Amino acid sequence: MIFYRVLLLLLLGTSAFAGGIRGVVKTTKGEPLAYAAIAVKGTNLGTMANAEGRYELALQPGRHEIIFQYLGFKTILKVVEVTADFQTFDATLEEQALNINEVKIGSKSEDPAYTIMRRAIAKSRFHALQVSSYNARAYIKTTGVATQIPFFAEKALKKEGIEEGRPILNESVNEITFRQPNNYQQRIISTRNSLDNSAPSPNAFVLASFYDPTVGDAVSPLSPKAFGYYKFEYEGSFREGDLEVNRIKVIPRSYGEGVFKGKIYIIENTWAIHSLDLQTTVQSLDVDVKQVFNPVQQIWMPTNLQFRFGGSMMGFSGEFKYIISMTYKNLIINPAFKESVTVLDEKFEKPTNDLTKKDLRTKKLNELAKQQKEVSTQQMRKLMKEYEKQERQERKQQKEDLNVVRNDSIIIDSMANKRSDTFWNEIRTIPLTEIETKSYKHSDSLRIVKQIEFKADSTKAKKDSSKVDFISILTGRSFRLSKKWVLDYEGPFQPQNATYNTVDGYVLESSFNFKRQFNRDNTYYIKPLVRYAFGRQAVSGIMTTGWAGRRRGISLTGGRYVAQFNADNPINANVNTTSTLWFENNFMKIYEKDFGKLSFNYARLADVFSIKGNLEYGRRYELTNLENARPWIRWNQFAFSPNAPFNQEYSNKFAAKESNYRFETHEALTFDLSITWRPGQQYRLYNGRKRYLNNKNPSVILKYSKGIPNIANSVVDYDLVELSLKQDVQTGVRSELHYIFSAGTFLNNRSVYFMDYKHFMGNQAFVQYGDAFAQFRALNYYRYSTSERFLEAHVINESRRLLLTRIPFVRLAGLKENLMVHYLLTPTLPHYTELGYGLDGLIPGFPFFRVEAVAVFQDFKYQRTVFRIGTTLKFGRQ
């Protein structure tokens, strides 16, 4: 999804007849109306005009009533006699004049938009559930154009036919079958792309309805929470046949990501959507949405849809337009929603009868509709809530999985990418513009050149498929060894493989990952890794072999390797390289071990329950700094620290000895187990495969670590138990509260070596790297590690409207503000607290870039303030 989850999964189509009509839809000034809607009254036939206002509609011979629509213009109906041939029929639309009803003027008067929207919101679930099922065909046209391409990408993209100002075109025809509550079957009949006929179509959008509470992560104007996010203004109404249509201006209380602005048209009395023209923004990209609804078996359904995405990101600028023309058939109305219900605004009038709790529990919706005839907005919400409650109960009794949010199945016709121009000319419902036709001709020429080059080089390509060049040796590449075996080689000069530390000096690593994939859920792998430390002139390495299945796996690793004292690797090797060579700060502390480790993981019931663990036996060696370790720049205020970490607890216990932690070579047998419970895990089905959604319920994590003594000379003896609670809570539009609370204690600490202490994710570098929600900003990496007990908390509130983001242009730039609290309590650290403020997205086009200012307190006394820059992303291997 090229521009995040923003609106529809969709559909297409047209019918082939001998004759029909074609022409131009224009204004009274002769200006073309791009993408105007054309429909045949009383049928499911319709189409859209193209960007030049031209349309073409195939029809059977005979008399037809043609409806021409465009937002902001009067809908007209014309009668035409269709013969065996196409005939030209232009349509001229006048601008829509609005009738302004009398409104009370005064400080206490309420804009009429609010009573309209209260009733439309109350009935939104009614409209969302009104259709039980339908079949549809949709024609989708996607056009895109790059207005700016970074210089470093121009050459490569030009070879693919992408140039500044040259349009990219995609068309597809889909057949869709929908069944409540969330089942969609899609068959792609044909797809065509001006870049590559075999390229996947970019028409896969998340299906959304403005009757739902959110659309593409933005609050719908018909959401039950809409009045908390929007103000509304009544701009007038107009007549369309027997209908009165109200135009409502949608005004966000604070415009930016997660809310819309624009206009929505609501039909009087039914309170259904007639059409809409709304805008929003997603990560600095402008999004325009236009939809035109038409009655299908007296149900107003979206038939013509337009989406536009425009803006810039990471040096690229451009826009994409998605034009969808939909045709419905076999639409079945939910029997419970056939009765007409009048919705009253209880602020001004109350229904004659009240609904009792007994009525809600014991009677069906259609029975209540016959009984009531009119309900208040509050009663309507109660009705729909009870209906959905009963419907869920029925599904539960039928053994349906209620955690399935959406069930999609997509079948691509074997001929989808092979349709001829003749086929497209017959099935295309929106004519191509002249520039779109040129785009296809250009792509056809480019494709022919590529095919010639491919055929000329095919023999050579096969011979060279396993050829190794000098660059590949240094950086790596993938090799297909056979139909089932693949080798992924990482060269020593990958950024994460070429590092420096004060123990090893310069280090180079290289790995070879041999993979055999039995199917997409089962992979067997063998991965040797070789490491050379130039300063110690030491070769080491490990071998890993294992099996990875669907939500489960097992692996065996053994060899000699270096490890950080904190197994969670708080110091990234590349960050440590920079801080060591440039700033004389060697933060990373390591030891060496000869070891063997058996690891496993298993997840059950949609990851509601998961377990992972490992059993490791090893001989562990102390390492010291090189005598000749030198930074590139010498700083008077800095100096390299020993590789033996300083720890306050260890120093307090052994004050007579060295305060920095030293240890003798020893054997250790350890066992680690982690159990996670995530209740209420929801997911989507895609061709039968589960895709898990972010779980908004709390997760409970129980960890147990054991040092096992007296087996194979193991000298460790400890028991550590930890319990954690974590959750992500949505607090508003594009705003979330993240919290993690953890507590733990050593039930037994008879023999605990420093690498077995409870360590914390600290940070002493200027760069903040890793998990932004679970990492301290200024805590010493090892000073306060403990072998006794601890209490830890992290709370971060991400907000789209806090301080600076209250300024509209700042908010529209995509910035997000963070307030954070990090807390730690150990026997040697009383009430360590960090209070911080952060800004995400300061660099345009890079929303993952972060700047933070953090105040540090100890025992509730202010200590210092630190500044951090970083990213919410992770790169390479820590």
Buried (B, 14 or more C-beta within 10 A) or exposed (E): EEBEEBBBBBBBBBBEBEBBBBBBBBBEEEEBBBBBBBBBBEBBBBBBBBBBBBBBBBBEBEEBEBBBBBBBBBBBEEEBEBEEEBEEBBBBBEEBEBEEEEEEEEEEEEBBBBBBBBBBBBBBBBBBBBBBBBBBBBBBBBBBBBEEBEEEBEEEBEEBBBBBEBBBBBBBBBBBBBBBBBBBBBBBBBBBBBBBBEBEBBBBBBBBBBBBBBBBBBBBBBBBBBBEBBEBBBBBBBEBEEBBBBBBBBBBEBBBBBBBBBBBBBBBEBBBBBBBBBBBBBBBBBBBBBBBBBBBEEBBBBBBBBBBBBBBBEEBBBBBBBBBBBBBEEBBBBEBBEBEBBBBBBEEEBBEEEBEEEBBEEBEBBEBBEEBBBBBBBBBBBBBEBBEEBBEEEBEEEEEEEBBEBBBBBEBBEEBBEBEEEBBEBBBBBBBBEBBEBBBEBBEEBBEEBEEEEEEEEEEEEEEEEEEEEEBBEBBBEBEEEEEEBBBBBBBBBEBBBBBBBBBBBBBBBBBBBBBBEEEEBBBBBBBBBBBBEBBEBEBBBEBBBBBBEBBBBBEBBBBBBBBBBEEBBBBBBBBBBBBBEBBBBBBBBBBBBBEBBBBBBBEEBBBBBBBBBBBBBBBBBBEBBEEBEBEEEEEEBEBBBBBBBBBBBBEEEEEEEBBBBEEEBBBBBBBBBBBBBEEBBBBBEEEEBEBEEBEBBBBBBBBBBBBBEEEEBBBBBBBBBEBBBBBEEEBBBBBBBBBBBBBBBEEBEBBBBBBBBBBBBBBBBBBBBEBBBBBBBBBBBBBBBBBBBBBBBBBBBBBBBEEBEEEEBBBBBBBBBBBBBBBBBBBBEEBBBBBBBBBBBEBBBBEBBBBBBBBBBEEEEBEEBEBEBBBEEEEBB
